[in-house]
C-alpha cells in the first residue's frame, strides 16, 4: 500500500476549544502530486458560542478574534504543517464563517489518504459529534467508519461534515455574535 501525503485538517483550527462551536466544516484539497504541496481551504460555518450569559458570549467572541486573527494561530498551524496564505472571518447568510487557505507540505502527519487498487481512500472513524454530509468522492458507511473514495487521478477532493446535534444556546447566541463581528469588521475598515 502506497501512502499519499494528504490530510484531514479538522484539528488545525479547533473551534470547539473554549466555548465556541460550529455547524459545519468544509475541506477543499487541491492535490498537485506526491512531491508537491497541496492547496488546502478549510471553511468553518456558523461559528457561535455555547455559553448562557451575555458576558461569557462576549468573551468567546474576543477569544475567536484573538485566536483566529492572531499570530499565535499562524505559528500553531505552521507547526502542524499548514502554512496559511490567507484567512478570513466574515458573515454569510447571517452566520459567522471562518476560512483559511494555505498549503500543506507533509500532509501525512495529520491524516492520510492511501492509494489502493487505483483509488484514493480517506477513512473517518465514527464520530459522536460530526457526521459526513457531502463529498465529491464516493461514500461508503460501515457501523464503525465512513470511507470516501476518489479515483487515483483526482486532483480536487472535497468533503463536508456537520455537527450531529446543535446546542440551544448556539441558536440563541448567533445574532449577538454576528452583531459583534459586524462592529469589529466595520471598526477594522476604518483603521
C-alpha positions as CSV (number, residue, x, y, z in Angstrom):
1,X,0.0,0.0,0.0
2,X,1.4,3.4,-1.0
3,X,0.7,6.3,1.3
4,X,-0.2,9.6,-0.4
5,X,0.5,12.8,1.5
6,X,-2.9,14.2,2.0
7,X,-4.8,15.1,5.2
8,X,-7.9,16.0,7.0
9,X,-7.1,19.2,8.8
10,X,-10.0,19.2,11.2
11,X,-7.7,19.8,14.1
12,X,-5.9,22.8,12.5
13,X,-8.4,25.3,13.8
14,X,-10.1,23.8,16.9
15,X,-13.4,25.7,17.0
16,X,-14.7,23.6,19.9
17,X,-11.9,24.9,22.2
18,X,-13.2,27.2,24.9
19,X,-16.9,27.6,24.3
20,X,-17.2,28.1,20.6
21,X,-19.0,25.7,18.3
22,X,-19.5,25.4,14.5
23,X,-22.4,23.9,12.5
24,X,-20.2,22.6,9.7
25,X,-16.7,22.2,8.4
26,X,-15.7,22.0,4.7
27,X,-12.4,20.8,3.4
28,X,-11.2,21.5,-0.1
29,X,-7.9,19.9,-1.1
30,X,-6.2,20.5,-4.4
31,X,-3.7,17.7,-4.8
32,X,-0.8,18.6,-7.1
33,X,1.2,15.4,-6.9
34,X,3.1,13.4,-4.4
35,X,6.2,15.6,-4.1
36,X,4.3,18.9,-4.3
37,X,2.4,20.9,-1.6
38,X,-1.3,20.6,-1.7
39,X,-3.5,23.7,-1.6
40,X,-6.0,23.4,1.2
41,X,-9.0,25.5,2.1
42,X,-10.8,24.9,5.4
43,X,-14.2,26.6,5.9
44,X,-16.0,26.7,9.3
45,X,-19.6,27.8,9.0
46,X,-22.0,29.2,11.6
47,X,-19.5,29.8,14.4
48,X,-21.1,30.8,17.7
49,X,-20.9,30.5,21.4
50,X,-22.4,27.7,23.6
51,X,-22.4,29.9,26.7
52,X,-25.5,31.0,28.5
53,X,-24.6,34.5,29.8
54,X,-24.0,37.6,27.6
55,X,-20.7,38.3,29.3
56,X,-19.4,34.8,28.5
57,X,-20.6,35.1,24.9
58,X,-18.6,38.4,24.6
59,X,-15.5,36.6,26.0
60,X,-16.0,33.9,23.4
61,X,-16.2,36.4,20.7
62,X,-13.0,38.1,21.9
63,X,-11.3,34.7,22.0
64,X,-12.5,33.9,18.4
65,X,-10.9,37.2,17.1
66,X,-7.7,36.7,19.1
67,X,-7.3,33.0,18.3
68,X,-8.2,33.2,14.6
69,X,-6.6,36.5,13.6
70,X,-3.6,36.5,16.0
71,X,0.0,35.5,15.1
72,X,-0.2,32.5,17.5
73,X,-2.7,30.9,15.2
74,X,-0.3,31.2,12.3
75,X,2.6,29.8,14.3
76,X,0.5,26.9,15.7
77,X,-0.8,26.0,12.2
78,X,2.7,26.1,10.7
79,X,4.0,23.8,13.4
80,X,1.3,21.4,12.3
81,X,2.4,21.7,8.7
82,X,-0.3,24.0,7.4
83,X,1.2,27.2,6.0
84,X,-1.6,29.8,5.8
85,X,-1.5,32.3,3.0
86,X,-4.9,33.9,3.6
87,X,-7.5,33.8,6.4
88,X,-10.9,35.5,6.6
89,X,-13.6,36.0,9.2
90,X,-16.8,37.2,7.6
91,X,-20.6,37.0,7.7
92,X,-22.5,34.9,5.2
93,X,-26.3,34.4,5.2
94,X,-26.5,35.9,8.7
95,X,-23.8,33.5,10.1
96,X,-20.2,33.8,11.0
97,X,-17.8,32.0,8.7
98,X,-14.0,31.5,9.1
99,X,-11.9,30.4,6.1
100,X,-8.2,29.6,6.0
101,X,-6.4,28.9,2.8
102,X,-2.8,27.7,2.5
103,X,-0.5,24.9,1.6
104,X,0.4,21.7,3.3
105,X,3.8,20.2,2.5
106,X,3.7,17.0,4.6
107,X,0.1,16.0,5.0
108,X,0.8,12.5,6.3
109,X,1.4,13.9,9.8
110,X,-2.2,14.6,10.5
111,X,-4.3,12.2,8.5
112,X,-3.6,10.0,5.5
113,X,-5.4,9.2,2.3
114,X,-4.0,6.0,0.9
115,X,-3.9,4.6,-2.6
116,X,-5.2,1.1,-3.2
117,X,-6.3,-0.5,-6.4
118,X,-6.2,2.8,-8.3
119,X,-8.3,4.8,-5.8
120,X,-7.6,7.4,-3.1
121,X,-9.3,6.4,0.2
122,X,-10.0,8.5,3.2
123,X,-11.1,6.8,6.4
124,X,-13.2,8.6,9.1
125,X,-13.7,6.8,12.3
126,X,-17.2,7.1,13.7
127,X,-17.6,10.5,15.5
128,X,-20.1,11.3,18.1
129,X,-20.1,15.0,17.3
130,X,-19.9,15.3,13.5
131,X,-21.3,13.4,10.5
132,X,-20.2,13.4,6.9
133,X,-22.9,15.1,4.8
134,X,-21.2,15.9,1.4
135,X,-18.3,14.8,-0.7
136,X,-17.2,14.8,-4.3
137,X,-16.0,11.2,-3.7
138,X,-18.0,8.1,-3.3
139,X,-19.0,7.5,0.3
140,X,-19.2,4.1,2.0
141,X,-20.5,3.7,5.6
142,X,-19.9,0.8,7.9
143,X,-21.1,0.6,11.5
144,X,-17.8,2.0,12.8
145,X,-16.4,4.0,9.9
146,X,-17.0,6.1,6.9
147,X,-14.8,5.9,3.8
148,X,-14.6,8.4,1.0
149,X,-13.1,7.0,-2.3
150,X,-11.9,9.1,-5.2
151,X,-10.2,7.9,-8.5
152,X,-6.4,7.9,-8.1
153,X,-6.0,10.7,-10.7
154,X,-8.3,13.1,-8.7
155,X,-6.8,16.5,-8.1
156,X,-9.8,18.1,-6.3
157,X,-11.0,16.5,-3.1
158,X,-13.9,17.8,-1.1
159,X,-15.9,16.8,1.9
160,X,-18.2,18.5,4.4
161,X,-19.0,17.5,8.0
162,X,-21.9,18.8,10.0
163,X,-22.5,18.7,13.7
164,X,-24.9,16.0,14.7
165,X,-26.8,18.0,17.3
166,X,-26.9,21.8,17.5
167,X,-27.0,23.2,21.0
168,X,-29.8,25.5,22.1
169,X,-27.6,28.4,23.3
170,X,-25.8,28.3,19.9
171,X,-29.1,29.4,18.1
172,X,-29.8,32.0,20.7
173,X,-26.3,33.5,20.6
174,X,-25.9,33.7,16.8
175,X,-27.4,37.2,16.5
176,X,-25.2,38.7,19.2
177,X,-22.1,37.0,17.8
178,X,-22.9,38.3,14.3
179,X,-23.6,41.8,15.6
180,X,-20.3,41.9,17.4
181,X,-18.5,40.7,14.2
182,X,-20.2,43.4,12.1
183,X,-19.0,46.0,14.6
184,X,-15.5,44.6,14.6
185,X,-15.3,44.4,10.8
186,X,-16.6,48.0,10.5
187,X,-14.0,49.2,13.0
188,X,-11.3,47.3,11.2
189,X,-12.2,49.0,7.9
190,X,-11.5,52.4,9.4
191,X,-8.1,51.6,10.9
